[in-house]
Amino acid sequence: MKKKRTIVIAIAVIIVIAVVGVIMMILRKPTAKDVLSEMNAGWNLGNTFDAWGAPNPSDDETYWQNPKTTKEMIDAVRTQGFNTVRIPVTWSEHIGAAPDYAIDNEWLERVAEVVDYAYTEEMFVILDTHHEPDFWLKPQTEGLDETKAELAAIWKQLSARFAEYDYHLLFEGMNEPRMKGTPEEWSGGTAEGRAAVNELNKVFVDTVRAAGGENATRCLIICPYGNSVTAQTITELEVPDDKYVMVSAHLYTPYFFTYEPESGSVNVWNGSLKKDIKWAADQLNTNLIENKIPVIVTEFGAVNKTYTDADGKETQNTQEIIKWLADYMEIMNGYGIKCVWWDNGNYSDSGEKFGIFDRKNCTWYSQEIADALIKYAEQ
């Protein structure tokens, strides 16, 4: 009898512990640092919902030559080992006039459908506003009130639509906010531009926080001017005292290796330019991470290119990318910075060849690079 009673008590204790565990999971409100620690490798659904310019804006999703996104695609990315998907979205061609700036419901619901492909699998999903600097997002004093009003209207609607989504859905306020075509576009902007970005970041955070639901503790991502890492952009960035906020940078570093410029292209990775990656990471660490501000690189990558090697043979740079990736991730991992590969779907056509995933066949153009991303992200 005594033994039976002991068993019953033990079972009851186990049940109580399980119930408490479930309740704690439901009530859990991870900070930005917590969320970042749970991420591993990330992947961008680039040149899809961020595409624009189709004669009929409803066709923007496929206008830049990528197929319509399916759940099978996202499942293949998850199966590979990625647990984070960034969904860049350009809203400009899908919103109405001031003062409401109403988002087209059909477009919003299609974006939400793709968000759900990943979210229902408990992947982390980053949703942003992307090519808005091509349209209305101008970080300058002139017209700033109108710019802030439009940004607030967009995020008020997005916050309402996704109000009950938990911490697996992150909002990224802006993508590369900058004055296009100016001499300072990619070198950190002007003092005026950097100050304007600070104001816009504040509008984004305040708007989401006031929206109710899970938005009070949702992880929000703000950025410096152009998402650039320079001494000015990082030191002058104003970060709110909010444990649910992290900062995003874009680091295609070093440029002459990660891109394919007409002159000066670096094709072989021998580690001599590792110092460039280290400098950028040190800037983020000194100014942000050491001040308990988490950092994520929401875009990085290196293009597929063919070059003539030392023996005069035409060689693809896959192995060089893998060597670069090992050095890159070693540095980022050392600071707890998580990275999201920029995949625009282009592997072999003209233009920037950042594609590693074949969306038409749900296979990998470069299985070796995909494997390396998972391997190094988990070290």
N, C-alpha and C positions, 0 to 999 in steps of 0.2 A: 504493500500500500504506500509506504513511504517512498519507494523507488518510483512508483507511478506518479505520485504527487510531484516529485522532483522533475520528472520528464515534462509534466504539464506546465510547471513554472518555467522551465527552460524554453519550451515552445512559445509560451506567452512573451517571454523576454525577447526572443528572436522576432516575433511579430511586431512588438512595440518598436524595436530598433529599426525594422524595415519600414514601418509607417513613418517614423520620425525622419528616416532618410529620404523618403519620397517627399514629405512636406518640406524638408530643407532644400531639396532640388527645385521644388516649385517656387519657393520663396527666394531662391538664390539670386543675388544681384551682383554678378562679377564686375569688378572694376576693369578699367582699360588694361591695366597691367595683368590682371587675371585672364582676360580674353586673349591678350597677346601670347601669354604663356601656353594657351591651349591650341594655338594655331601651329601648323607646320608649314608645308609648302603651299603657295598660293598661285592661282592661274587667272588671267584676265580674259573675259569674253569680249575681246577687242574687235573694233570695226564692225559692230553689229548694231546694238541699240544706240551707240554713239554716232553711227553714220547719219549723214544728212544730205539733202540736195535732190532727192528723188522728185520727179514731176508730181507724183502723188505722195505726200509725206507718210501715208500709211505703209508705203513700200520701203521706207528707210532701212528697216532691219536687214534687208538683203541687197541694198543698193550698192554697197561696197564689196560685192562679189562673194560674200559669205552666205551659206545656206541658212534657212530658217532654223532657229535653235530648237533642239528636241531634248526630251528628258534622257534619251539614250546617250547624247553627247555628255551631259553633265554626269550621268552615271559612270561613263567611261573615265572621265577625269577623276571622279571619286575613287573608282576601283584602282586607278594607278597609284593612289595614295595621297592626292591633294585633299586637304580638308577646308580650303578657303577658295572662294570664287568671287572675283570682283566683276560687277556688271556695270560697265560705263554706259551712261545714258545721256544723250543730248535731247533736252526737252524743248528747245527753242522753236522748232517747227510744229510743236504739238501743244502750244498754249495760246490762249486768247489774249485779248487786249487788256490794258490797264483799266481799272485798278485791281480786277480780280485775278487776271492771268490764269484763267481756268485751264487745267490740263485736260486734254482730250481723253475721255474716259476709255475709249477703245485702246489707245496707246498705253495708258496707265495699266489697264487690266492685262494687256499682253506682257508688259514688263513684270507685273506681279506673278503671272503664270510661270515665267522663267525663274523668278526669285524662288518660287515654291519648289521648283525642280530640285534645287540645292537645299533649301531650308528644311524641307520635309525629311531630308536625309541627315539632318543635324550637321550640315556643313555650315561654316561661317560664310555669310554673304555680305559683301560691301556694295552698297548702292550709292551712286554719285550723280552729280551734274557735270557733264563732260565738256563738250566743245562750245560751251556758252560764250567764251571769249571771242569766238567767230561772229557772235551776234551782239548781245546786250551787256555782257559782263565786262565792264570797263573799270579797273581799279585806278581811278583818278578822282580828283576833287570835283571836277565838272560832271554834273549829272549823277553824283554818287547817291543822292537820296532816292532817285528813281531806280538805280541799280539795286540798292538795298531793299526797296519795296518789292521788286520782282523776285529777288532771291528768297525773301521771307515768304512770299505768296506760294512759291513752288514748294518750299520745305514745310509750310503749314499743311498743304494738301498731302504731301507724301507722309508726313507724320500721322495724319489722320487715317490714311489708307492702311498703314502698317502699324497702327497704335498697339495692337495686342501681340505683335511678334516679339519673341524674347531676345535675349542677348546675342543669339546667333546672327541677328541682322544688325549690321552697322551702317551708319550714314556717314558719307564723306561729302562735306559741304560744297567744295569746289574742286575743279581739276585745272591745275596750271593757270591760275588767275594772273593775267598779264596784259600789257598793252601790246597788241600784235603789231609787228612791223617797226617797232622802235629800236634804237641802238641798244637799249638795255633789256630787250625782251627776255633774253636767256642768261643775262649776267647779273640778275638780282634786282632789276628795276631801279626806280628812283626812290628817294625818301618819301615823296608823295604817294607813289604806288604802293610801297610797303605799308604805309600808314592806312591806306584805303583797304588793303587786304585784311589788316587787323580789324577794321570796322566791320567788314563783311563777315569775317569769321565770328565775330560777336553776335551779329544778327542771326547767323545760322544757328549757333548754340542756343541763344535765347528763344528763338522761335520753336525749336524742337522741344526744349525743356518745358515750354508752356503748353504743349499740345496734349498732355494727358496720356493715360495708359502707361505702357512700358517706356515711354519716351523720357520720363524723369531720370531714368538710370541707363538709358540706351548708350552704348559706346559710340561716341562721335569722333570724327576724324577731321582735324583742321590742317591747314597747310601754310607754308610761307609763300611769298611771291613766286609764281611760276613753279611751285614745288621744288625750287632750286636750293641747293646747298652752297651758299656763299657765306662769308663772314657777316655780311650785312643782313641777309635774309634770315639767318638763324638767330643772331643776337637781337634783332629788332622785332622778332615775332612775339606777340603777346598771347600767352596761353592762359585761359581762365583757371581759377582755382577749383577744379572739378575733377574728381578722381575717375570719372567716366569719359575723359577726353584723351585722345592720343594725337600725335602729329605725324603727318605723311610727308615723305620726300620721294622724289624720283631720281634714281641714280643709275644712269647708263654710263658707267665709269669703268675704264677711261674711254672717252668718246671715240677716239680713232681706232679702238679695237671693237667696240660694241656696235658701231655703225660702219658704213662703207663710203667714206668721203672720197671725192674725186681725186684728191691728192693727200698723201700722208697716211694712208690706211695702214694700220698695224694688223697683220694677219696671224702672226705666230705669238703665242703667249709664253714668255720665258720668265715671268715673274718680276721683271724690272719695273713695271708700272703698277705693281701692287701698292706702292706708296700712295698713288692717287686715290685708291679705294680707302686706304687707311686714313688719309687726311680728311676725307668727307665723313667717314664714320666717327673720327675724333671730334669733329665739329658738332655732330649730333650728340655725342656722348657728353662733351664738356658743357654744352649749353642747355641740353634738355634732359638726357637720361640721368645724369648726376643730380639733377633737380627733381627727380622722381616723375618725369614726364615720359611716358612710353612713346616709342617711335616705330613706325612701320614704313617700309618702302613699297608703295602700292604699284610702282612700275619699275622694272628693270629687265634686262635681257641683252642678248647679243645676236646680231643678224647672221643668217646663213650666207656664207660667201665662198666663192671658189677663187683660189689664188695659185700662182706659180711658185712651187717650193724650191728649195736650194738645189734640187736635182733637175730643175726645169720641168717638173711634172705638174699638171693641173690637179690641184688637191682641194677637197672640201674641208672646211675648218671645224668640223664637228669635234674632233679630239682637242683642238685648241680651245674651243668654248668650254669643254669639260674641265680642262686645266684651269682656265680663268674662273670657272664657277667654283672650283674647290677653294681657290684663294679668296674669292669674293665672299662665299658663305662662311668660311672660317672667321673672317673679320666680323661679319654681321652677327654671327652666332655668339661671338665673344661679348657683344654688347646687348644681346637679347633682342636684336632687331629682326623681325620677320619680313620676308620678301615675297612679292607677287609678280610672277613672270608676265611680261607684256606679250600676249599672243594675238596678233592681228589677223591670223588665218593665212598669211602669205608666206609660203615656203620657197617658191621658185619663180613667181611672176616678177615683173619689174616693180621697183619700189622697195620699201623697207621689209626685209624678209625675216620677221620675228616669229613666224608661225612654227610651232612644233607639234600641233595636234591637227590631224586631218579630220575635219568635222563632217565631211561627206561620207566617210567610211568608218568613223569612230575608231580610228587607229592613230598611231603616232608617226608623224613624218620622221621624227628622230627619237626613237625609243631610248637610245643611249643618253640623250640629254634629259628626257623625262625621268629616267631612272636616277640620273645624277642629282636632279633637283630634289627628289625625295630623299635620297641617301644623305646628301649634305645638309638638308634642312633638319634632319633628325639627329645629327651628330651633336 
